[in-house]
Amino acid sequence: MIKEYIIQAEFAGWVKTSFGEKGKIWLAELPETISELAELWGLRDISPLSDSNYNFTAFCGINDSQPAFLKIGCPWSGIDNEIAALSEIKSDHLLKPLAVDKPKGQNT
């Protein structure tokens, strides 16, 4: 289901247009990346959002079914800056990263 979603998602077109061949390779590897992170972080019931424009985003459960949000951005899209900003901003109204895999540009 996730592979079919990625092929049809708006963000896939943006990745291909913005990053060319390396973006296509990243998209092809994305289902495996999602599986690896699901195993690493104990993610369950991954439900992709239909309106993601620039990143793979999904609601999910983590470990004991605690609600979580998975966001995977292309390493070249500036996702590192976003992770840093979310970690620094002091607000009860923003999602905070629970875990980050910087080499792949992922966080939950």
N, C-alpha and C positions, 0 to 999 in steps of 0.2 A: 504494500500500500504506500509506503513512504517513497519508494523509488518512482512510482507512477506520479505521486504528488510533485516530486522534484522536477520531473520532466515537464509538467504542465504549469508549474508555478511562475508567477511574474518575476520573482527574483532570479530565476534561472536565465531568463532573457537578459536581465541587467548584467548578470555575471558574465555571460558570453560576450555581450557587447562591450563591456568595460575591460575585461581581462583576456579576451581572445582565447587562444589555445590553452593557456594555463588555467583559465577559468573553466573551460570544458572538462579538463582533466580533474580539477577540484570537484566539479559537479558529479562526475562519474564515480569519484571516490567517496562522495558524501554519504551514501547509504551505509557503507562499511564504517565510516567515521561515526555515524550515529549509533550503530551497533556496538562499536568499541566503547563509546562513552556511556551507553546504557548499561553495559556490563561493569565498567569501571565505577560508575557513580550510583548503581542500583536504580536506574530509571525504569519506570513502567508506564504503560498506557500512553505512549507518545502520540499526541494528536496535533499534527501540523496546523498552523493558522493559514487560512485561505488568502489572507491579504498581506502576506510578507512581500515587501518590495526589494529589499537589499540583502537580506540574511535569511537563513533557515531559522524559523521560530516555531516553537511547539509548546503546548501545555503538556505536563506529564506529572507522574507521581515519583517520589524518591524514597527509597528504602521502605519505611513504614507507611507508605502512601501519603506522606506529607506532600501537599501541592507544590509544584515547582514549575519553572519555565526554562526551556532550553533555547539558547540562541547560539547559532554557529555562523560566523562571518568569515568571508574570504580573508586570508592573511594579509592581502594587499588593500583591503577596503578601509583601513583605519580603525578596525575593531579594537586594537590595542589601546587607542586613545579613549574609546568608549568604556572599556573595562576600567581603565585608570580613573576616569571621571566618576563612574558609578561607585567605585570604591572610596572616593574622597568626599563625595557630597554627603552632607549630614541632613537627612530627611527621612521621616517615617513614611513618606508617600512614594518613595522610589524603590524598585527592586534592587537588592544588593546581591552581588555574586556570592554564591555559596562555594563554588569551586571553579577554577579556571585552568584551561589547558592552552597556554599561550602559543606553543609551537603550532597548534592547529587552529587557533583563533576561536576556541570554544569557551563558553561559560554556562553555568546553570544558576 
